[in-house]
Amino acid sequence: MDTKSIPQEILGRLQTVYALIYDRFSHSFGGMFIMSQWQWIRMGLVVVGYICIRPFLVKIGGWINEAEMRKKEKAENAKKDKERRAKRAEGKANIGANSLRGGRVIGEIVEENKEDMVVEDVDLGSSIKARNRKAKAGGGVKNMQPEVSDEMRRILEEMSSDDDVEDLLTA
């Protein structure tokens, strides 16, 4: 084989591949764009009709979805009610921590003032009682601060005095 014939052979094979691809696509999709004017009008009416009807189809789909969600929610609520009734029949208490606090969650946002983001007042009586118990036991807030001795006070007063700076400024 000649070295000059190798590039010619490669170019010949590329040309046959190109011709094959072009022929197959032109025969497959070529007839798609050759339509009569009535076929084009029909195609346009189908597209415009779909564009006009689509919003209604989306809205109907939303209604169907909401109805299914309501059915699921009712089924879940019925299941929860059935479980609560079963607990009551067994004699178990159905009381949560929030109901013991008076039905309020600590830091709960008041519904009427949601846009102002006002936090509802919370009863802090229990924390005050706990602090008082701790103080009676000897671990109150007053006992948490370390005692400062007289020597430490004297050192702190010397450090805060401006005598050193005054000597430097007058010199």
C-alpha positions in Angstrom: 0.0 0.0 0.0 1.2 3.4 -0.9 1.6 6.2 1.8 -0.2 8.6 -0.6 -3.3 6.4 -0.8 -3.9 6.2 3.0 -5.2 9.8 3.2 -7.3 9.3 0.1 -8.8 6.1 1.6 -9.6 7.9 4.9 -11.3 10.7 3.0 -13.2 8.2 0.9 -14.6 6.4 4.0 -15.6 9.7 5.6 -17.5 10.7 2.5 -19.4 7.4 2.4 -20.3 7.7 6.1 -21.5 11.3 5.5 -23.6 10.2 2.5 -25.1 7.3 4.5 -26.1 9.6 7.4 -27.5 12.3 5.0 -29.6 9.8 3.1 -31.1 8.1 6.1 -32.1 11.4 7.8 -33.4 12.9 4.6 -35.6 9.9 3.9 -36.8 9.6 7.5 -37.5 13.3 8.2 -37.8 14.7 4.7 -41.5 13.9 4.3 -42.3 15.5 7.6 -42.1 19.1 6.3 -43.8 18.4 3.0 -47.5 18.9 4.0 -50.4 20.5 2.3 -51.8 23.8 3.4 -54.8 22.0 5.1 -52.4 19.8 7.1 -50.5 23.0 8.2 -53.8 24.7 9.3 -54.8 21.5 11.2 -51.4 21.5 13.0 -51.8 25.2 13.9 -55.3 24.6 15.3 -54.1 21.7 17.4 -51.3 23.8 18.9 -53.5 26.9 19.6 -56.2 24.7 21.1 -53.7 23.1 23.4 -52.4 26.5 24.5 -56.0 27.6 25.2 -57.1 24.5 27.1 -53.9 23.8 29.1 -54.6 26.3 32.0 -58.0 24.6 32.5 -56.4 21.2 32.5 -53.9 22.4 35.2 -56.6 23.8 37.3 -58.7 20.6 37.2 -55.6 18.6 38.1 -55.1 20.9 41.1 -58.7 20.3 42.3 -58.3 16.5 41.9 -55.0 16.7 43.9 -56.6 18.7 46.7 -59.5 16.3 46.9 -57.1 13.4 47.3 -55.1 15.2 50.0 -58.3 16.0 51.9 -59.3 12.3 51.8 -55.9 11.2 53.1 -56.0 13.9 55.8 -59.5 12.7 56.9 -58.3 9.1 57.0 -55.3 10.1 59.1 -57.4 12.1 61.5 -59.9 9.2 61.8 -57.0 6.8 62.6 -55.6 9.2 65.3 -59.1 9.6 66.8 -59.4 5.8 66.9 -56.1 5.5 68.7 -57.1 8.2 71.2 -60.4 6.4 71.9 -58.5 3.2 72.4 -56.1 4.8 74.9 -59.1 6.3 76.8 -60.7 2.9 76.9 -57.5 1.4 78.4 -57.3 4.2 81.0 -54.1 5.8 79.8 -53.9 9.6 80.1 -53.7 11.5 76.9 -52.1 14.6 78.3 -49.1 16.3 76.7 -46.5 18.6 78.3 -48.0 21.6 76.6 -51.4 21.0 78.1 -49.8 20.8 81.6 -48.3 24.3 81.0 -51.7 25.7 80.3 -51.7 24.8 76.6 -48.9 27.2 75.7 -45.6 26.5 74.1 -42.7 28.4 75.5 -41.8 31.2 73.1 -45.0 30.6 71.1 -45.9 33.4 68.7 -49.3 35.0 69.2 -51.6 34.3 66.3 -53.1 37.8 66.1 -49.7 39.5 66.1 -47.8 37.3 63.6 -46.8 40.2 61.4 -45.3 42.0 64.4 -43.7 38.8 65.6 -44.6 39.5 69.2 -43.7 36.6 71.5 -46.3 35.6 74.1 -45.5 36.2 77.7 -44.3 33.0 79.4 -44.8 32.2 83.1 -41.3 32.0 84.6 -42.4 31.2 88.1 -40.9 27.7 87.9 -37.4 29.1 87.1 -37.7 31.6 90.0 -38.6 28.8 92.3 -35.6 26.8 91.1 -33.3 29.7 91.7 -34.6 30.1 95.2 -34.1 26.4 96.0 -30.5 26.7 94.7 -29.9 29.8 96.9 -31.2 27.9 100.0 -29.0 25.0 99.2 -25.9 27.3 99.1 -25.4 27.4 95.4 -27.1 30.7 94.6 -26.0 33.4 92.2 -24.3 35.4 95.0 -22.1 32.4 95.9 -21.0 31.9 92.3 -18.8 35.1 92.3 -15.3 34.5 93.6 -14.3 36.5 96.7 -11.8 39.2 96.0 -9.2 39.5 98.7 -7.8 42.8 100.0 -4.4 42.1 98.4 -6.0 41.6 95.0 -8.0 44.9 95.4 -4.7 46.7 96.2 -3.0 45.3 93.1 -6.0 46.2 91.0 -6.0 49.8 92.3 -2.2 50.1 91.6 -2.7 48.9 88.1 -5.6 51.3 87.5 -3.7 54.3 88.8 -2.3 56.8 86.3 0.9 57.7 88.3 3.2 55.9 85.8 1.6 57.7 82.8 1.7 61.0 84.7 5.5 60.7 85.3 6.1 60.0 81.6 4.0 63.0 80.5 5.6 65.5 82.8 9.2 64.5 82.0 
